[in-house]
Structure formats: structure tokens, C-alpha cells
Amino acid sequence: MHARALADDFDLEHLTPEFYANPYPTYRALRESEPVKRMRNGSYFLTRYDDLVTAYKNTRAYSSDKKKEFAPKYGETLLYEHHTTSLVFNDPPAHTRVRRLIMGALSPRAIAEMEGDLVRLVDTLLDRIATKEKFELIEDFAAAIPVEVIGNLLDVPHDEREPLRDWSLAILGALEPVVSPEVAARGNKAVKDFLAYLETLVARRRATPGDPARDVLTRLIQGEENGERLTEKELLHNCIFLLNAGHETTTNLIGNGLVALDDHPIEKQRLIGDPTLIKTAVEEMLRFESSNQLGNRMIVEQMELGGIPMPAGTPVTLCIGAANRDPAQFSDPERFDVGRTPNRHLAFATGAHQCAGMALARLEGAVAIARFLARFPKYARAGEPIRGGRVRFRGFLSIPCTTEG
Ligand code: HEM
């Protein structure tokens, strides 16, 4: 389709199978011809790198508080309570308090200490894959890693981790631009079950606290030394958010990254030949196929954007997937280059809400992908992968593979 038509026809509420398979021609068309695009519901869709940075950095004019937007979307439901209590959908000071507590447990030292367990986990998964002729890249590998890592972070007993992934998929699925009654019902049930589970976990942890330097849950329960504590509701919903935030996104970093390498054999060989490129390669995977493609903000101070007046109360969607391929910021942006530097991508956003788990996600991505490649350099897809079919969280549900090409 002609670029102009792609931009004209773009409607976040009616997306085509071609768009889900490859949204980048549409994003490019929008960036080039209508970088501040009005949607039918009165919101605006932003695709330029500089516009996203401005929005992320100006928390006063671009609010993350979603109470107004989510009230009609979810009604008086647990999904509403959950999303509006999560730190990511709040402004300071509620945001700052929770963020400080979480960040304390995600210090560089705490993360470095996780590496040994992570390597052991990844190697166990690779050993299991080695016994099979065919394997499932998402289920047998990419999805199996974050659930354990985040489980360890909150010290969830191993035999209680199984439902976490489905709860998380159901709750995040309800953040899509269009939510059917079934998706909403599944999301609400997941919040209900998740809360019930966490209530028991928190009660146990209150009775027997863990090490606050390592265990985020103990840290959130005990609060800051200056006496700052979370309410019970804040505590439970932010634990749910933390468990969710690190799941699907990291699974998709690993899945999207290994698919991108398979699609770009020269880059794959380059990385195999020089494993020291793993850090820049992971950054490029994050840029090229960002697992979180959209962010949202509400304009709360009247302004002008791209020559268009924006009154307070205008919702904007920040398209990370488009900004990460903006030629004004990245040279040859459609090229997948495992050695790309500089690479100031926005996969983790920027500013006050920049991903609190990015150091952990980077470590997981690097360990998982480097060790997978070293073990199975000839891996190849063995069937059509199935996409998640979501616009916000980009990734695959299933990627059938073989280890020997
Ligand atoms: C590849 C993996 C990941 C990606 C692409 C990703 C992406 C993002 C993005 C774009 C945001 C900003 C949202 C916004 O304000 O609009 C965010 C926030 C957040 N992420 Fe991640 N994330 C990843 C992994 C993780 C992990 C592993 C954790 C937890 C251990 C985590 C925890 C958080 C938290 C707590 C926030 C909220 C920060 C705040 O509002 O101050 N994320 N993430």
C-alpha cells in the first residue's frame, strides 16, 4: 500500500493482520507524513523520537495518571483498581514512593548477584532442549526464564509459580487499545486470583521476613528507614505489577531477538564469531523489535505539538516501535546491526518512569541469548511462528524450532 494511504488509514482500534505481522511500514509512513496523528477517539499517536523524549521527560505536562482514562474502560472493577494503583500509572508523589522502594532492591549489586542463578537456570533449560529434536522456543526457553527470575526477586516458592505467567498475560492483555468483554473478564479474574495468592504470601513474609537487600517483597513490606510504608492495597498491586512487568516483556526480548538473528544470518554469524558483541546485540534487539511498543500519557498543560494545539485532557500514545526507527536519531534505522553504537533506543522509555527493571532485563537477555547461541549455533525455525496478536506487547506465542537447522 502507498505510504500516504497507510498513514491515512491508520486506526489503532482496527488493525490488520499485515500490520500485526509488520507494523514498521505503517510507523514509517506516519512518522514521515503525519507524526502527530489524530485518532478517531480524539487522542494523538506520536511517532517521532524527539516527541517521545520530550513527553517522557516532562512528567508535569504529560501525566501518567490513568484514573480518568481507565474509568470508562474498566468500570468499577479490580482491573481498574489494579492499574490505577500501579506505580507506572501514577504521578509523583505516589509514584516516587513506590519507585524508591523497588529500585533499592534492583541495585546493580543486587542484580550482579543474580547472575550465578540465572546462568544455572539457562543451562538447565538448554540441557533439556538438547534432548529433543524439535523444541518450542517460547515455552521451553524464553518464557521459562523471567518467571523464575521474577519469582526469585519476590521469593515466591518454586512450586507456587505456575499460575504467574497466565495471570500476567491476562492482566496485561487488558491494556490493549480494544478490550472485549471476554478479555476484561479474564483480566479481572486474574487480578482477583493474584490478589488472593499474594495476600497469603505477604502474611507468610510478615511472619518470617526475608533479606531486604535481596527480597523485594520484604523490602516493600518493611518500607524505608525513614518510616515510609505502602498501604496494603499499594503493596499488593505493585507486587502484581512487578511480577507482570518483567514477564512478557523479557520473554519477548529473548524470542524476538532469536528470531531477528535467524532472519539476519550475516548478523547471526557475526555475533557467533565475536561473542563480545552480545551487549550491543541485545540493545539492537531491544531497538529493532521492542517488546513494549506503546506508551500512554495524558496532556495536562495546554501546549502545541507539531503545529497542532493540544488542550489539557488530550490523551497521547507514544509509539516506541516507530521512534526506535526514526532516521533523525538512528543511521540506517531499518538495518539490524548487532554492533550498533550509539544506540539510544527508547525500548525502556526514559525519564522518571524509565523501566525500573532494565538492568535485570538486559542481564537476562544477554545470558539467555549468548548461551543459547553458543550451545545451538545452527538453530532454525521449524514451522510458522505464531504471533501474540497484540499491538502494545510485541512478541510470539509459539516458535517451533530445531537445534540442528
Ligand atoms: C525487555 C524487557 C523490558 C522492557 C522492554 C520494559 C519496558 C518498560 C517500559 C517502556 C516502561 C515505561 C512505561 C511507561 O512509563 O510508559 C517500563 C516500566 C517499568 N518496568 Fe520494565 N521493561 C522490561 C523488563 C522489566 C523487568 C524485568 C522488570 C522488573 C524486574 C520491569 C519493571 C518495570 C517497572 C517497575 C516499571 C515502572 C517504572 C515507573 O513507573 O517508574 N521491567 N518498562
Residues whose N, C-alpha, C, O or C-beta is under 5 A from the ligand:
A	BS01	HEM	L87 V88 R99 L242 A245 G246 T249 T250 L253 S291 N292 G295 N296 L346 A347 F348 A349 A352 H353 Q354 C355 A356 G357 M358 L360 A361
